[in-house]
Amino acid sequence: MKKEIFNNFTLTDEEVMNIIDTYQNLIKRHCKVSMKFDEDLYQEIVFNIFKTLTRNR
């Protein structure tokens, strides 16, 4: 049985970007593949965070 998760966020673009900026070091730390920084992975993670937090607008 799949549990439904509801997104009740009402954040502005600026607030979402502030969240991304706050966690940028953590995101970058987890974007290493074979000990090298992967820019594509970083962009995908940031895009998915933005998409998820702005879904219900």
C-alpha positions as a Markdown table, in Angstrom:
| # | Residue | x | y | z |
|---|---|---|---|---|
| 1 | Met | 0.0 | 0.0 | 0.0 |
| 2 | Lys | 1.5 | 3.3 | -1.1 |
| 3 | Lys | 1.3 | 6.2 | 1.4 |
| 4 | Glu | 0.3 | 9.5 | -0.2 |
| 5 | Ile | 2.4 | 12.5 | 0.8 |
| 6 | Phe | 0.8 | 15.9 | 0.4 |
| 7 | Asn | 2.8 | 19.0 | -0.4 |
| 8 | Asn | 1.3 | 21.9 | 1.4 |
| 9 | Phe | 4.1 | 24.3 | 0.7 |
| 10 | Thr | 3.2 | 27.9 | -0.3 |
| 11 | Leu | 6.8 | 29.2 | -0.7 |
| 12 | Thr | 7.8 | 32.0 | -3.1 |
| 13 | Asp | 10.7 | 31.5 | -5.5 |
| 14 | Glu | 12.9 | 33.7 | -3.3 |
| 15 | Glu | 12.1 | 31.5 | -0.2 |
| 16 | Val | 12.9 | 28.3 | -2.2 |
| 17 | Met | 16.2 | 29.8 | -3.4 |
| 18 | Asn | 17.0 | 30.8 | 0.2 |
| 19 | Ile | 16.5 | 27.1 | 1.2 |
| 20 | Ile | 18.7 | 25.9 | -1.6 |
| 21 | Asp | 21.4 | 28.5 | -0.7 |
| 22 | Thr | 21.3 | 27.4 | 2.9 |
| 23 | Tyr | 21.8 | 23.8 | 2.1 |
| 24 | Gln | 24.2 | 24.4 | -0.9 |
| 25 | Asn | 27.3 | 23.0 | 1.0 |
| 26 | Leu | 25.4 | 19.8 | 1.9 |
| 27 | Ile | 24.1 | 19.4 | -1.7 |
| 28 | Lys | 27.6 | 19.9 | -3.1 |
| 29 | Arg | 29.1 | 17.4 | -0.7 |
| 30 | His | 26.7 | 14.7 | -2.0 |
| 31 | Cys | 27.3 | 15.5 | -5.6 |
| 32 | Lys | 30.6 | 13.7 | -5.9 |
| 33 | Val | 30.9 | 10.7 | -8.1 |
| 34 | Ser | 34.3 | 8.9 | -8.1 |
| 35 | Met | 35.7 | 11.6 | -5.9 |
| 36 | Lys | 34.9 | 14.3 | -8.5 |
| 37 | Phe | 32.2 | 17.0 | -8.4 |
| 38 | Asp | 29.3 | 16.2 | -10.8 |
| 39 | Glu | 27.7 | 19.4 | -12.1 |
| 40 | Asp | 24.8 | 17.5 | -13.7 |
| 41 | Leu | 24.0 | 15.8 | -10.5 |
| 42 | Tyr | 24.1 | 19.1 | -8.6 |
| 43 | Gln | 21.7 | 20.7 | -11.1 |
| 44 | Glu | 19.3 | 17.8 | -11.0 |
| 45 | Ile | 19.2 | 17.8 | -7.2 |
| 46 | Val | 18.6 | 21.6 | -7.1 |
| 47 | Phe | 15.9 | 21.3 | -9.9 |
| 48 | Asn | 14.1 | 18.6 | -8.0 |
| 49 | Ile | 14.1 | 20.5 | -4.8 |
| 50 | Phe | 12.7 | 23.6 | -6.5 |
| 51 | Lys | 10.1 | 21.5 | -8.4 |
| 52 | Thr | 9.0 | 19.8 | -5.2 |
| 53 | Leu | 8.7 | 22.9 | -3.1 |
| 54 | Thr | 6.8 | 24.9 | -5.7 |
| 55 | Arg | 4.5 | 22.1 | -6.9 |
| 56 | Asn | 1.2 | 23.4 | -5.5 |
| 57 | Arg | 1.3 | 26.9 | -6.9 |
